[in-house]
Amino acid sequence: MTLDRDFWEGRWSQVLREHGDKVAKIPPNAWLTEAVGDLRPGRALDAGCGHGSDTLWLAARGWQVTAVDFSTAALAHARSTAETIGADVAGRIDWVEGDLAGWTPRSGRYDLVTCLYVHVAGSVEEMVQRMAAGVAPGGTLFLVGHRPIDPATGAPTPAAGQVQVSVDEAVAALGTGRWEFVVAEDRPRAQAGTGVDAVIHARRLS
Ligand SMILES: C[S@@+](CC[C@H](N)C(=O)[O-])C[C@H]1O[C@@H](n2cnc3c(N)ncnc32)[C@H](O)[C@@H]1O
C-alpha cells in the first residue's frame, strides 16, 4: 500500500462521505493539548492537519494557524467546520494544499510547529529538520508518530508498514545544541492494544 496523495484523498473522501458529522466532532490530540495548552498564542504550523481538529483547537485559543495537507477533501471539510464554528476562528486559519515531501516552512516563521501521525515518504531525519527549520528561536516543535509495533505484545498496530517519526530519529535529527527536549518518549495510547506513540516536544534555544 502506498500512502500517497491518491490514497489519502480516497480515504478522506470515503470517511467524510460516511461519517463527516462525526469527524467534525473529533477532539484535538490529548498529547498536544497537554503540551501547548499553556503557551502564549502566536503563529502555528499544523503540518498534515487532516480533519483539522488540532488546527481548530489552536485557532480557537488565538493561534494564527497555517494548516497544510495534500488532501483536497480533508481541507475542504476542515475549512467548512471552521466556518461553522465562527468567523473569528476561521479567520485565523490559512488552509494550504501542499505535499510535505517537499513543502518547506519559511525559516523561523512559527512559534509552534506540529506534525502529528504523518507518514513520511522519504527520510524521517530530513523531514524533521525541514519542519524544525520553521520554528522561531524560543518556539516549540511538537511531533507525534504512531509506532508500527505494539511493544507490549509485539503485534502490528494500525500504523504497521508506515514510516512515522520515532524518538531516536527525531532526537538525532535535531541534535543537542539548539534544542531543549521537554519530552522525547514513547507513550502508550489511550486505547489498549493500539500500541504506543512517539512524542517529541522540543523548544528551540537559538
Ligand atoms: C493520520 S492523518 C493525521 C491527521 C492529523 N494530523 C491528526 O493527528 O489527526 C495523516 C494526514 O497527513 C496527510 N498527509 C500524509 N502525507 C502527506 C504529505 N506528504 N503531504 C501532506 N499531507 C500529508 C494525510 O492527508 C492525512 O490528512
The ligand as a Gaussian input file, in Angstrom:
#p B3LYP/6-31G(d) Opt

LIG

0 1
 C       -3.250000      10.004000      10.064000
 S       -3.720000      11.527000       9.381000
 C       -3.354000      12.620000      10.745000
 C       -4.129000      13.887000      10.677000
 C       -3.897000      14.832000      11.867000
 N       -2.533000      15.323000      11.913000
 C       -4.239000      14.143000      13.164000
 O       -3.369000      13.976000      14.006000
 O       -5.390000      13.760000      13.340000
 C       -2.375000      11.892000       8.275000
 C       -2.636000      13.151000       7.462000
 O       -1.444000      13.505000       6.807000
 C       -1.751000      13.856000       5.480000
 N       -0.525000      13.592000       4.712000
 C        0.147000      12.420000       4.615000
 N        1.230000      12.567000       3.848000
 C        1.246000      13.864000       3.452000
 C        2.109000      14.622000       2.623000
 N        3.179000      14.086000       2.038000
 N        1.820000      15.925000       2.427000
 C        0.726000      16.494000       3.000000
 N       -0.133000      15.829000       3.780000
 C        0.125000      14.522000       4.011000
 C       -2.922000      12.992000       5.083000
 O       -3.677000      13.535000       4.025000
 C       -3.701000      12.965000       6.389000
 O       -4.624000      14.018000       6.439000

